[in-house]
Amino acid sequence: MSGTAKLKELFSAANEGGGRLHSLPVAGKDAAHADSGQQEAGFAVYIHVPFCRVRCGYCDFNTYVNGFGAGADRASYHDSARRELALAAQFLREHKLVPPPAYSVYFGGGTPTLLSVRALRELLEDVVSTWGVAPGAEVSIEANPDTITDQVAQELAASGFTRVSLGMQSAVPQVLATLERTHRPENLPQAVAALRRAGLAVSLDLIYGTPGESKADWEASLQAALALEVDHISAYSLVIEPGTKMYAQVERGQLSPIDPDSQAEKYEMADSLLKAAGFKWYEISNWARQLDTEVFPSPKIPDATYLANVSRHNLAYWRDWNWWGIGPGAHSHLGQVRWWNWKHPRGYARSVATGDLPVQDGEVVAADSRELERIMLGLRTAAGVKSLRAEERAELPVLVAKGYLEEEAARRGEAILTLRGRLMADYVTGQLLGW
């Protein structure tokens, strides 16, 4: 079955029918318990660029160092992605699904800035012509610090990008070496300065828990990030996935395994230092400056002040928006329907070259799975879960007593994690759902 036919079959199975995409209930036809902010989901676009100069030892993303011929290498990949955009627009028109303009467009990878700025600009222009981009939308791109120059920064800004997420990971040379990152710590201030001169917002991505990283190393990285005075910082705990080079190194005893207790202490350190510097958490791994008390109440308010520093791309996932993913291995989500593209760039390029959507497979998400996701994803955000079923509310007092949920929110029948609860988010999810 072709990818286009497979996607058509999924939509038929979901029985979504026609109409405007933003009117589709996020939780399907049984959305009585969906949070008000989720009843009408925003729309986002993700574009995957699957190339890196070097594959880091911990990375299990769908990335490649080499190209694979026409439409599947750095020089021509954007042509394949543009073909998928055109096929996506055709599919939605034929099925009378018209999304609202995108509130978020995100180029991820891989290292998207390995493509020419011209290629990136053409892709963004196609997103604008295909779906439209809302006024004040966030247009983001990931970058390694050593790919940013003043010229690149100025060209990105001129092309319509508004935000750059830099893969800092660490400020400690030996930690960067263990992670097999290619940049040096001194690249960061230069890259941030270039991006700021171009008028771009800057976010930094950090990783904690690298084998051999001490608490002092982690504190040094946090202080270095804060010294750059950016408005958004992400801090992710390292996960060593099977199949990665780092996993094999741990198995052979060349690197020490992850210490969960040490990771928890480093998370608490991050939250403490970031809070003292004026940052607030809005999602377990993300902090931003100048947040309002209510985090992202509605995608209908794209210009609200408190959205200025929050990554809309992150919240598109955690608050359950609809999104279309472009590129090899990219995932998409419209209403109850989920699907994912062929993973290898060669197979992806062949599919779109024949005029077929590169859909490998998908699913119609069942009601019980939607409820799991609603609780699990909602808990990850500072807004929490604002509506709970009776059996879920019954678990609140026990979780408050254990220090995992905020007491005041629980009195209102809501679930918002405490700092301690953030470290136990999976456990709290299971308790609310009666596992």
Protein Blocks (a to p, Z undefined) as FASTA:
>chain_A
ZZklmmmmmmmmnonogajfklpcfkljmlmlgcfklmpccdddddddfbdfbdcfkbcc
dcdfbdebehiafklmmmmmmmmmmmmmmmmmmnopacdddfbdcddedjfklpcfklmm
mmmmmmmmmnopaehiacdddddfklpcfklmmmmmmnopabdcddfkpacfklmmmnop
abdfklmmmmmmmmmmnopacdddddehiehiafklmmmmmmmmmmnopabdcddddddd
ehiaklmmmmnopaccddfklmmmmmmmmmmmmmmnopacfbfkbccehiafbehkbfkl
mmbmklmmpcfklmmmmnopacddedehiacdehjbccdddfblklmmmmmmnopacbfb
dcdddfklmmmmmmmmmmmpmnlpabdcfklmmmmmmmmmnopacfklmmnopacddfkl
mmmmmmmmmmmnoZZ
